[in-house]
Amino acid sequence: MAALEKVFISETDQYLFAKGTHYELYKKLGAHLSEENKEKGVHFAVWAPNARTVHVTGSFNNWNPYEYEMQKIGPGGVYELFIPGVEEGALYKYMITAADGRELYKADPFANYAELRPKTASIVTDLSGFKWTDKSWMEARKKKDMNKEPIAIYECHIGSWMRHPGRDDDGFYTYREFADRLVEYLKEYRYTHVELMGIAEHPFDGSWGYQVTGYYAPTSRYGTPKDFMYLVNTLHKNGIGVILDWVPAHFPKDAHGLAEFDGSAVFEHPDPRRGEHPDWGTKIFHYGKTEVSNFLIANAVFWVQEYHIDGLRVDAVASMLYLDYGKKDGEWVANQYGGNQNLEAIEFFKHLNTLVRGKFPGVMMIAEESTAWPHITGNVEEGGLYFSFKWNMGWMHDFCEYMKLDPYFRKNNHYAMTFAMSYNESENYILPLSHDEVVHLKCSMVEKMPGYRKDKYANLRTGYTYMFGHAGKKHLFMGQDFGQEREWCEERELDWYLLGDPLNSGMHAYLADLLKLYREHPCMYTVDNSWDGFEWVKADDADQSTYAFIRKTPNGKEKLLFVMNMTPMERNDYRVGVPDKTNCTLLLNSDETKYGGDGHEIPKTIKPDEMPWDYRDYSISFNLPPYGSAVFKL
């Protein structure tokens, strides 16, 4: 909607909202610069179905709570008012008189901007007028089948990625500063996407942005909405997509937020057994209420349409699908069939994903889902939820638990690293090593590894080789790419000084080469969800704790062989079966000194022997370094 266009809530708007299908609802509700009777001002509109009265109050009237009473315009509970003379930048709230007479001061659920915490007022702003220059990116996105594209995600928390030193404030980078600095940093890398934590407005830094009060407002911690547009635009111009963490699972009880918005359960389910998370102390959205479903689905559309976002990673999907998630007996109520499935949430996801993926081809909907719920990425017609991808939390758990083991015990847990391929075809997976794995005393990735410090880094380089070779898209949290040693903390920047250490700079260089390898070889990403793209060579060498597999394109034109040694023992004359007599060219050796390794050499070219091995007619032999990995082109 252009600025100063007349805004009003029509009968059609009210009808679509009541039906749950007003997908651009944010252009009607909220505060919008407008013009009526040749006077410029702001049109305010809010949904408060059980309120006695609603007033607008703000900096434009010295916060007089009773001066501007809004008018209820229909049975659905929408209130609106045009106030002449109000300008962009004005602060405001709604003063809602509940049915029981309580007076509640609420931020605007549809506000596009808010005060910097701990202040909580909404701010009138105009989203129009930003000059987007990412047309070529947006056009190319429409034509992509993301299952066949390389996806390597760099997960990032802006407030703790890097900070300005020596400042009295938090030292946060602005969206614009972050954009320029991040692009400069990523020039060494070949990540395809950046996933941003905590963008929607939230009051508490320690929630990392997962307890949202302003679903339609990028947080003011780092600047204005147009500054955030600049960030997305800059990343797009440099060939990097943007994924946002999105939290439709729950919301906090802060007084200015959505909880008991008009004095009653408006956004949350009225039954506390369905409307509250006892462990999290938060409210659960009422997904079966059409207006609430509309609020969330229009919000997804808002980020994709107005901010050109390339994907939404949906947080805590399991908590939405299961009525008994995190609850004891007596704390939840079964569905109409006596089961624990949240039927309303299931329909919400089908509606959400069908709409977003249909309306915006190439945009990804990613589920953080931690259970064996079937067909998360399946088609709706076949009973699926139609997400684009699912985080493979099972793979993540098995990988981390295995890599933490002393090498002596790895042989007894060999299956942990092969198990994920047994169910790989069931979903379209992303392999996540996210922020959740490096907090709350779980240790950083490198500190999970056993052995002396040098062993830890060698272990992790080989672990990353396994991850990048394995079927599934890739996801790493910031700092993991250079071996951050302390756990992540939102209150401080990453330990960038570690890049002065050869082990850390070596890890940095190794990840850069792994990402380059990944982007340059289609066999590593074009077929991630079937055996057409993956072939075990050694899946059962438990005694030596080694693994080998081939990634391949379906037509067989490109094949890469990955070989990993998960012990501190060098495997001399290690023999691996190969499919034919084509020379094998070494592409990557994790033990090179430039990566922080000991420099064990592997021949650049190896001619296969006519010696059957690993159920193949040919094989190669070489010395496999301790905690070492090698990648060959076949």
C-alpha positions in Angstrom: 0.0 0.0 0.0 1.4 3.4 -1.0 1.7 6.1 1.6 -1.2 8.6 1.9 -3.6 6.3 0.1 -7.0 6.3 1.8 -7.3 3.3 4.1 -10.5 1.8 5.2 -11.8 -1.6 6.4 -14.4 -2.8 3.9 -17.1 -5.4 4.3 -15.0 -7.7 2.1 -12.0 -7.2 4.4 -14.1 -8.1 7.4 -15.6 -11.2 5.6 -12.1 -12.5 4.5 -10.7 -11.9 8.0 -13.5 -13.8 9.6 -13.0 -16.7 7.0 -9.2 -16.7 7.7 -8.2 -15.9 4.1 -7.3 -12.2 4.2 -3.7 -12.8 3.2 -2.7 -9.1 3.1 -4.5 -8.2 6.3 -1.5 -6.2 7.4 -2.3 -3.6 4.8 -5.6 -2.9 6.6 -5.0 -3.5 10.4 -2.3 -1.6 12.2 -1.2 2.1 11.7 -1.0 3.4 8.1 -0.2 6.8 6.8 -3.4 8.0 5.0 -5.4 10.9 3.8 -9.0 11.6 4.4 -10.9 14.7 3.3 -7.6 16.2 2.1 -6.1 15.9 5.5 -3.0 13.8 6.1 -2.8 11.6 9.1 -2.8 8.0 10.2 -5.5 5.3 10.0 -5.5 3.0 13.0 -7.3 -0.4 13.1 -7.2 -3.2 15.6 -9.0 -6.4 16.3 -10.3 -6.5 19.9 -13.6 -8.6 19.7 -14.4 -8.6 23.4 -13.4 -5.1 24.4 -15.9 -2.6 25.9 -14.1 0.3 24.2 -10.8 1.0 22.5 -8.8 4.2 22.4 -5.7 5.3 20.6 -3.1 7.2 22.7 0.4 8.4 21.9 3.0 11.0 21.6 0.7 13.0 19.4 -1.8 13.7 22.2 0.5 13.6 25.3 -0.7 10.1 25.9 -4.2 11.2 26.9 -5.9 7.8 27.0 -9.4 9.1 26.4 -9.2 11.6 23.6 -9.4 9.3 20.6 -12.0 6.6 20.9 -12.1 4.1 18.0 -15.2 3.0 16.3 -16.3 -0.7 16.1 -17.2 -1.3 12.5 -18.8 -4.7 12.5 -19.7 -7.8 14.4 -16.2 -9.2 14.0 -14.7 -6.9 16.6 -12.5 -4.6 14.4 -12.1 -1.0 15.6 -10.8 1.8 13.4 -10.1 5.6 13.6 -8.4 8.1 11.3 -6.5 10.8 13.3 -5.4 13.8 11.2 -2.0 15.4 11.8 -0.3 12.2 13.1 3.1 11.7 11.3 5.6 9.0 10.7 7.6 8.4 13.9 4.8 9.0 16.3 4.6 6.6 19.3 1.3 5.0 20.1 -0.6 2.2 22.0 -4.1 1.0 22.2 -5.9 1.6 25.5 -8.4 -1.2 25.7 -11.2 -1.2 28.3 -12.0 -4.9 28.9 -15.4 -6.2 29.5 -14.7 -6.3 33.3 -13.6 -2.6 33.3 -9.8 -3.1 33.3 -7.8 -0.7 31.3 -5.0 -2.4 29.3 -2.3 -0.6 27.3 -1.3 -2.7 24.4 1.2 -2.4 21.6 -0.2 -2.8 18.1 -0.1 -6.5 17.0 0.3 -5.3 13.4 2.8 -2.5 14.1 5.7 -2.4 11.6 8.2 -0.8 14.1 8.5 -0.5 17.9 10.5 1.3 20.5 13.9 -0.2 21.6 13.4 -2.3 24.7 12.7 -1.9 27.5 10.3 0.6 26.1 7.2 -1.0 24.5 5.3 1.6 22.4 4.6 1.0 18.7 5.9 3.5 16.1 4.1 4.8 13.1 6.2 4.0 10.0 6.0 3.8 6.3 7.3 0.7 4.5 6.9 2.1 1.0 9.6 3.9 -0.9 12.6 1.5 -0.5 14.4 1.0 -3.8 14.9 -2.8 -4.2 17.6 -3.7 -6.6 17.3 -7.5 -6.4 15.1 -8.2 -9.3 17.4 -10.7 -11.0 17.6 -12.7 -7.7 13.8 -12.7 -7.3 13.2 -13.7 -10.8 15.8 -16.5 -10.6 14.2 -17.8 -7.4 10.9 -18.4 -9.0 12.4 -21.0 -11.3 14.3 -23.0 -8.8 13.5 -26.5 -7.5 15.2 -26.1 -4.1 15.5 -29.8 -3.6 18.0 -29.9 -6.5 19.9 -26.7 -5.5 22.9 -26.5 -3.2 21.7 -25.2 0.2 24.4 -24.4 2.8 23.0 -22.2 5.6 24.9 -19.9 7.9 22.8 -19.4 11.0 23.5 -16.0 12.6 22.4 -14.0 15.6 23.1 -10.3 14.7 23.5 -9.0 18.2 26.3 -11.4 19.1 28.0 -12.0 15.7 30.2 -9.0 16.0 30.0 -5.9 18.2 31.5 -2.4 18.2 34.1 -2.4 21.0 34.3 0.2 23.8 30.8 1.7 23.5 28.5 2.4 26.4 25.5 0.9 24.7 25.3 -2.8 23.6 27.6 -2.1 20.7 25.2 -3.7 18.2 25.9 -3.5 14.5 23.0 -1.9 12.7 21.3 -3.9 9.9 23.2 -1.9 7.4 26.6 -2.3 9.1 25.9 -6.0 9.6 25.0 -6.4 5.9 28.2 -4.8 4.7 30.4 -6.6 7.2 28.8 -10.0 6.7 29.1 -9.8 2.9 32.8 -9.0 3.3 33.2 -12.0 5.7 31.3 -14.4 3.5 33.4 -13.6 0.4 35.8 -16.4 1.6 32.9 -18.7 1.8 30.2 -20.1 -0.4 27.2 -20.3 1.8 24.0 -20.1 -0.1 21.8 -18.7 2.6 22.0 -16.8 5.9 19.4 -17.7 8.6 18.7 -14.9 11.0 17.7 -15.5 14.6 15.4 -13.1 16.5 14.3 -10.6 13.9 10.7 -10.1 14.9 10.4 -7.7 17.9 10.8 -9.2 21.3 11.3 -7.7 24.7 13.9 -10.0 26.3 17.4 -10.5 24.8 17.8 -13.8 26.5 14.9 -15.3 24.6 17.0 -14.9 21.4 13.9 -13.7 19.7 11.8 -16.8 20.3 9.3 -15.0 22.5 7.8 -12.5 20.1 5.6 -9.5 20.9 5.8 -7.7 17.5 5.2 -10.2 14.7 5.1 -7.6 12.0 8.1 -5.5 13.1 11.8 -6.2 12.6 13.5 -5.5 16.0 14.6 -2.0 16.6 17.7 -3.2 18.3 19.5 -3.0 14.9 17.7 -0.2 13.1 14.6 0.7 11.1 12.5 -1.5 8.8 14.1 0.1 5.8 17.5 -0.7 7.3 16.4 -4.3 7.4 15.3 -4.1 3.8 18.8 -2.9 3.0 20.2 -6.0 4.7 18.1 -8.4 2.6 18.7 -6.4 -0.6 22.5 -6.4 0.0 22.6 -10.1 0.6 20.5 -10.8 -2.5 22.8 -8.7 -4.6 25.7 -10.8 -3.4 24.0 -14.1 -4.2 23.0 -15.0 -0.7 19.4 -15.9 0.3 17.8 -14.9 3.6 15.9 -17.3 5.9 14.1 -16.0 9.0 13.4 -17.9 12.2 9.6 -17.7 12.6 7.7 -18.5 15.8 4.0 -19.4 15.4 4.2 -21.9 18.3 3.8 -19.6 21.3 4.1 -16.0 22.6 5.0 -14.4 25.9 2.7 -13.1 28.6 4.3 -9.5 28.6 1.6 -7.0 29.5 1.9 -5.0 26.3 1.8 -8.1 24.1 -0.8 -10.5 22.7 -1.7 -12.3 25.9 -5.3 -11.5 27.0 -5.2 -8.8 24.4 -8.7 -7.3 25.1 -9.0 -8.8 28.6 -9.9 -12.2 27.2 -8.3 -15.0 25.3 -8.1 -13.4 21.9 -5.0 -14.9 20.3 -4.5 -17.8 22.7 -6.7 -20.9 23.3 -9.1 -20.1 26.2 -8.6 -23.5 27.8 -5.2 -23.3 29.7 -4.7 -27.0 29.0 -4.5 -26.1 25.3 -3.5 -22.4 25.6 -0.4 -22.5 27.8 3.1 -24.2 27.8 3.7 -25.0 31.4 7.5 -25.5 30.8 8.0 -22.3 28.8 5.6 -20.0 30.7 4.1 -18.9 27.3 0.7 -18.8 25.6 -0.2 -21.1 22.7 -2.1 -19.7 19.7 -5.6 -20.8 19.0 -5.0 -22.3 15.6 -8.7 -23.3 15.1 -9.8 -19.7 15.4 -9.9 -18.3 11.8 -8.8 -14.8 12.7 -5.8 -16.1 14.6 -4.8 -18.4 11.8 -5.2 -15.5 9.5 -2.9 -13.3 11.7 -0.1 -15.9 11.4 -0.5 -16.8 7.8 -0.7 -13.1 6.7 2.5 -12.6 8.8 4.3 -15.3 6.8 3.1 -13.6 3.6 4.2 -10.2 5.0 7.8 -11.2 5.5 8.1 -12.9 2.1 6.2 -10.2 0.2 7.3 -7.0 1.9 10.9 -8.0 2.8 11.7 -10.4 0.0 12.5 -13.2 2.5 13.5 -16.5 0.9 12.4 -18.9 3.5 10.9 -19.3 7.0 12.4 -21.8 9.4 9.3 -22.6 11.6 10.3 -23.0 15.2 9.1 -25.8 17.6 6.8 -27.5 15.1 6.5 -30.6 17.3 5.1 -28.5 20.2 2.3 -27.4 17.8 1.5 -30.9 16.5 1.2 -32.7 19.8 -1.4 -31.6 22.4 0.6 -33.3 25.1 4.0 -31.8 24.2 5.9 -31.0 27.4 2.8 -31.7 29.5 1.9 -34.1 32.2 -1.3 -36.0 32.6 -4.1 -33.6 33.5 -2.2 -30.7 31.8 -3.6 -31.5 28.3 -6.8 -32.5 26.7 -7.2 -35.0 23.9 -8.7 -34.2 20.4 -12.2 -35.3 19.4 -10.9 -38.7 18.5 -9.1 -39.2 21.8 -5.6 -38.7 20.3 -2.8 -36.4 21.1 -2.6 -34.8 17.6 -3.5 -31.2 17.4 -5.9 -31.4 14.4 -6.2 -27.6 14.2 -2.5 -27.1 14.0 -2.3 -29.8 11.3 -4.9 -27.8 9.2 -3.0 -24.6 9.9 0.2 -26.0 8.5 -1.5 -27.4 5.4 -3.1 -24.0 4.7 0.1 -22.0 5.5 2.5 -24.1 3.4 0.2 -24.6 0.4 -0.4 -20.8 0.3 3.2 -19.6 0.8 4.8 -22.2 -1.5 2.0 -21.7 -4.1 2.1 -17.9 -4.1 5.9 -17.6 -3.9 7.7 -20.3 -5.9 11.2 -20.9 -4.7 10.4 -19.8 -1.1 11.2 -22.5 1.5 9.2 -23.5 4.5 11.4 -25.3 6.9 10.2 -27.3 9.9 12.2 -27.6 13.1 10.5 -30.9 14.0 12.1 -33.3 16.4 9.8 -36.4 16.2 8.9 -39.1 13.8 5.7 -37.4 12.7 5.2 -38.8 9.1 5.2 -36.8 5.9 6.3 -33.4 7.2 7.5 -32.6 3.7 4.8 -34.7 2.0 2.1 -33.5 -0.3 -1.2 -32.4 1.3 -3.1 -34.7 -1.0 -1.2 -37.6 0.6 -1.7 -36.5 4.1 1.5 -34.5 4.4 2.1 -31.0 5.8 3.9 -29.8 2.7 7.0 -28.2 4.3 9.9 -27.8 1.9 12.4 -29.3 4.3 12.6 -30.8 7.8 15.5 -30.4 10.1 17.0 -33.9 10.7 17.2 -33.8 14.4 17.8 -37.5 14.6 20.9 -37.2 12.5 22.1 -34.2 14.5 21.7 -36.1 17.8 23.4 -39.3 16.5 26.3 -37.3 15.0 26.9 -35.2 18.1 26.7 -38.2 20.5 29.1 -40.2 18.3 31.6 -37.4 17.8 31.8 -36.9 21.6 32.9 -40.5 22.2 36.4 -41.5 23.0 37.6 -43.2 19.8 38.0 -46.5 21.8 34.2 -46.6 22.2 33.2 -45.5 18.7 33.4 -49.0 17.3 30.5 -50.0 19.6 28.4 -47.1 18.3 29.3 -47.4 14.6 25.7 -47.6 13.6 25.0 -44.1 14.9 26.6 -42.6 11.9 24.9 -44.9 9.3 21.4 -45.0 10.7 20.2 -41.7 9.2 20.5 -43.1 5.7 18.0 -45.9 6.6 15.2 -43.3 6.8 16.6 -40.6 4.5 14.0 -41.1 1.8 11.1 -40.4 4.1 11.5 -36.6 4.1 13.5 -33.7 2.4 16.1 -33.1 5.1 18.4 -30.4 6.3 21.3 -31.5 8.5 21.4 -28.9 11.3 24.2 -28.0 13.7 22.3 -25.1 15.2 22.7 -22.7 18.1 20.8 -25.2 20.3 23.8 -27.5 20.1 26.3 -25.1 21.5 24.5 -23.6 24.6 23.4 -24.7 28.1 26.5 -26.6 28.9 26.4 -28.7 25.7 29.9 -27.3 24.8 30.9 -25.7 21.5 31.3 -28.1 18.6 35.1 -28.3 18.9 34.9 -28.8 22.7 32.6 -31.8 22.2 35.5 -33.6 20.5 37.7 -35.9 22.5 41.5 -35.7 22.8 44.1 -33.0 23.0 43.4 -29.7 21.4 44.9 -30.6 18.1 42.9 -33.9 18.1 39.7 -32.0 18.7 40.2 -29.9 15.6 41.2 -32.9 13.5 38.1 -34.7 14.8 35.9 -31.8 13.8 37.3 -31.4 10.4 36.6 -35.0 9.6 33.1 -34.7 11.2 32.4 -31.8 8.9 33.6 -33.8 6.0 31.1 -36.5 6.9 28.3 -33.9 7.2 29.0 -32.2 3.9 29.2 -35.5 2.1 26.1 -37.0 3.7 22.8 -36.7 2.0 20.8 -33.6 3.1 21.2 -29.8 2.9 23.7 -28.2 5.3 23.2 -25.9 8.3 26.0 -24.5 10.5 25.7 -21.9 13.3 28.1 -19.0 13.4 31.5 -19.6 15.0 31.4 -23.3 14.2 33.2 -22.6 10.9 36.4 -21.5 12.7 36.2 -23.6 15.9 34.7 -21.2 18.4 35.8 -22.8 21.7 33.5 -21.1 24.2 29.7 -21.8 24.2 27.7 -19.3 22.4 26.3 -16.4 24.5 23.9 -13.7 23.2 25.6 -11.1 25.4 29.0 -11.1 23.7 30.4 -11.3 20.2 32.1 -14.4 18.8 35.8 -15.0 19.7 37.2 -13.6 16.5 40.6 -13.3 18.0 40.9 -17.1 17.7 41.5 -16.6 14.0 45.1 -15.7 15.0 45.6 -19.3 16.0 46.7 -21.8 13.3 44.2 -24.4 14.3 41.3 -21.9 14.1 42.5 -20.3 10.9 43.1 -23.8 9.5 39.5 -24.8 10.4 38.3 -21.6 8.7 40.2 -22.5 5.6 38.9 -26.0 5.6 35.3 -25.0 5.9 35.8 -22.6 3.0 37.2 -25.4 0.8 34.4 -27.8 1.9 31.8 -25.2 0.9 33.6 -24.6 -2.4 33.6 -28.3 -3.0 29.9 -28.5 -2.2 28.9 -25.7 -4.5 31.0 -26.9 -7.4 29.9 -30.6 -7.5 26.3 -31.2 -8.3 26.5 -34.8 -7.1 26.7 -33.4 -3.5 23.2 -31.7 -3.7 21.1 -32.6 -6.7 19.7 -35.8 -5.2 19.5 -35.7 -1.5 16.4 -37.7 -0.8 16.9 -41.0 -2.6 19.6 -43.7 -3.1 20.1 -42.4 -6.6 22.5 -39.9 -5.1 24.2 -41.9 -2.4 26.0 -45.2 -2.2 27.7 -46.9 0.8 31.1 -48.3 0.2 32.0 -49.0 3.8 29.1 -48.8 6.2 30.2 -51.7 8.5 33.9 -51.2 9.2 33.2 -50.8 12.9 36.5 -52.3 14.1 38.5 -49.5 12.4 35.8 -46.9 12.8 36.1 -45.8 9.2 33.4 -44.9 6.8 33.3 -44.5 3.0 30.5 -43.6 0.6 30.0 -42.2 -2.9 27.9 -39.2 -3.8 26.7 -39.4 -7.4 24.5 -37.8 -10.0 21.7 -40.2 -11.3 23.2 -40.3 -14.8 26.6 -41.4 -13.2 28.5 -38.6 -14.9 29.9 -37.3 -11.6 31.0 -39.3 -8.6 32.8 -38.3 -5.5 34.3 -40.8 -3.0 34.4 -39.7 0.7 36.6 -41.6 3.2 36.8 -40.8 6.9 38.9 -42.2 9.8 37.3 -41.6 13.2 40.3 -42.8 15.2 43.8 -41.5 16.1 45.4 -44.5 14.4 46.8 -44.1 10.9 45.4 -46.7 8.5 48.3 -47.7 6.3 47.6 -49.1 2.9 43.9 -48.5 3.5 42.0 -50.1 0.7 38.6 -48.9 -0.6 36.5 -50.3 -3.4 35.8 -48.2 -6.4 33.3 -48.7 -9.3 35.7 -48.9 -12.2 39.3 -48.3 -13.4 39.0 -44.5 -13.8 41.9 -42.7 -12.1 40.9 -41.2 -8.7 41.9 -37.6 -8.2 42.3 -36.2 -4.7 40.2 -33.1 -4.1 40.5 -32.7 -0.3 42.8 -34.0 2.5 41.8 -32.8 5.9 45.3 -33.4 7.4 47.1 -30.8 5.3 49.1 -28.4 7.3 47.2 -25.4 5.9 44.2 -26.8 7.7 46.0 -27.3 11.0 46.8 -31.0 10.3 50.1 -32.9 10.5 50.7 -33.0 6.8 50.2 -36.7 6.1 50.3 -37.0 2.3 47.8 -38.7 0.1 48.7 -39.1 -3.6 47.0 -36.6 -5.9 46.1 -39.3 -8.3 45.6 -43.0 -7.6 45.2 -45.6 -10.3 42.7 -48.3 -9.3 44.0 -51.9 -8.9 42.1 -54.8 -10.5 41.6 -56.1 -7.0 38.0 -56.8 -5.9 37.2 -55.0 -2.6 34.0 -53.8 -0.9 31.9 -55.8 -3.4 33.4 -53.9 -6.3 35.8 -55.1 -9.0 38.4 -52.4 -8.5 40.0 -50.7 -5.5 42.5 -48.1 -4.4 45.0 -48.1 -1.5 46.5 -45.2 0.4 47.5 -44.1 3.9 44.5 -42.7 5.6 45.7 -40.1 8.3 44.7 -40.3 12.0 41.3 -38.5 12.4 41.7 -37.8 8.7 39.4 -37.7 5.8 39.8 -37.6 2.0 37.6 -36.8 -0.9 38.3 -38.2 -4.4 36.8 -37.5 -7.8 36.2 -40.8 -9.5 
